[in-house]
Amino acid sequence: MELALYAPGLGYYGGSGPGGGLRPVGRGGDFYTSVSVGETFGWILAHRIAEEWTASFARDETFVVVEQGGHDGRLARDIVGALGEIDGALPDRFEYRLVEPRAHLFESLAEGLADCPRIRVVPSLAAARSSCGIFLCNELLDAFPVDLLVFEGGEWREKRVAWDAAASAPCWTTAPLPESYAAFVGELGKGFPEDYTTEVCPGIEPWMAEAAGLFDRGLWWIVDYGFERADYYLPERTRGTLRCYRGHRAGEDPFEASGEQDITAHVDFTRVEEAAARAGLRKRRLTDQNRFLVSAARPWLLSIDGRAPGGADAKRIRQFQTLSHPSLMGAGFRVLELERS
Ligand SMILES: C[S@@+](CC[C@H](N)C(=O)[O-])C[C@H]1O[C@@H](n2cnc3c(N)ncnc32)[C@H](O)[C@@H]1O
């Protein structure tokens, strides 16, 4: 999964798009994200950022927003553009830092954002560090490689990729479970049907430990689709959540069209919360995107209540409905808010 997604020049996110560039997200790509719905997601986040800044950070000299997984910088542009229009929202020493650790993608991202002086592309979370600020990521963790676990013959085993020499193609095999998962499957128990397959994301713990070091005081907003653990590992979820996306169609074969289809898994938010607690962050809340956006957009929603919206408001309302309606993106996407104060 790591290679299929990230191998430089070949992986889906490694620059395997036209001309060695990034693959588009949204209508012309393989899947939609809240960012690709339009500028409303960033616009609402900007209002929330301004509110948090005024309430908690205004006495600080510098204020940064750090984003990771920002792809081509679209959300960065939307947020910085919207902050610029909110009176007094931007302190003089505000900076938006976009983390891009992959050297072969760094230059083109920095060049593409050169017209935005408030946005700086940085090569690591450590390079984005500040005394205070807000971290955010949208659909970063669902793109982290996962390990597959399978319940076979009454035991948990690891499902691994092997090479079928006769067919000259990758194939599946199973192997004894690595010791590092013993405690986890001990917690899951054995009440699962034969061939039950699920995932664990080993990258969350080290990533959270690093991301938690960003600020002495700050907020962390992790937006993604996923479940809490009890829901994630329900015995009825027999095929797990690993899915592939190409041309807006979901598939389940990660060996197909390697480097040309997205491979993703839902996020176990309990794992993220546990890692955050170990890293010294406090949970503020885990909520769905609907509740998060409705509360962040409340002043705007009240301002348009009872009048026929036109122009920019009408477009914003359409996008807001897509982002917040439970049957669209409002319920499947969650927002985990963490803090250190
Ligand atoms: C599903 S896409 C989401 C893109 C964008 N945030 C959006 O919502 O439209 C996941 C993005 O995370 C990026 N990514 C994955 N691992 C990363 C890492 N360690 N650091 C920075 N970006 C990463 C991928 O390259 C890809 O652009």
PDBQT file of the ligand as one rigid body, heavy atoms in Angstrom, charges set to zero:
ROOT
HETATM    1  C1  LIG A 401      -7.148  11.841   0.371  1.00  0.00    +0.000 C 
HETATM    2  S1  LIG A 401      -5.958  13.036  -0.064  1.00  0.00    +0.000 S 
HETATM    3  C2  LIG A 401      -6.683  14.484   0.662  1.00  0.00    +0.000 C 
HETATM    4  C3  LIG A 401      -6.246  15.747  -0.010  1.00  0.00    +0.000 C 
HETATM    5  C4  LIG A 401      -6.831  17.044   0.568  1.00  0.00    +0.000 C 
HETATM    6  N1  LIG A 401      -6.532  17.184   1.968  1.00  0.00    +0.000 N 
HETATM    7  C5  LIG A 401      -8.325  17.122   0.372  1.00  0.00    +0.000 C 
HETATM    8  O1  LIG A 401      -9.068  17.022   1.345  1.00  0.00    +0.000 OA
HETATM    9  O2  LIG A 401      -8.743  17.306  -0.787  1.00  0.00    +0.000 OA
HETATM   10  C6  LIG A 401      -4.626  12.660   1.028  1.00  0.00    +0.000 C 
HETATM   11  C7  LIG A 401      -3.449  13.572   0.878  1.00  0.00    +0.000 C 
HETATM   12  O3  LIG A 401      -2.531  13.347   1.950  1.00  0.00    +0.000 OA
HETATM   13  C8  LIG A 401      -1.212  13.410   1.420  1.00  0.00    +0.000 C 
HETATM   14  N2  LIG A 401      -0.293  12.775   2.371  1.00  0.00    +0.000 N 
HETATM   15  C9  LIG A 401      -0.223  11.488   2.735  1.00  0.00    +0.000 A 
HETATM   16  N3  LIG A 401       0.755  11.287   3.654  1.00  0.00    +0.000 NA
HETATM   17  C10 LIG A 401       1.302  12.517   3.871  1.00  0.00    +0.000 A 
HETATM   18  C11 LIG A 401       2.327  12.996   4.717  1.00  0.00    +0.000 A 
HETATM   19  N4  LIG A 401       2.987  12.179   5.542  1.00  0.00    +0.000 N 
HETATM   20  N5  LIG A 401       2.614  14.311   4.703  1.00  0.00    +0.000 NA
HETATM   21  C12 LIG A 401       1.946  15.160   3.897  1.00  0.00    +0.000 A 
HETATM   22  N6  LIG A 401       0.957  14.767   3.062  1.00  0.00    +0.000 NA
HETATM   23  C13 LIG A 401       0.629  13.458   3.069  1.00  0.00    +0.000 A 
HETATM   24  C14 LIG A 401      -1.358  12.715   0.096  1.00  0.00    +0.000 C 
HETATM   25  O4  LIG A 401      -0.257  12.979  -0.751  1.00  0.00    +0.000 OA
HETATM   26  C15 LIG A 401      -2.647  13.349  -0.407  1.00  0.00    +0.000 C 
HETATM   27  O5  LIG A 401      -2.400  14.575  -1.019  1.00  0.00    +0.000 OA
ENDROOT
TORSDOF 0
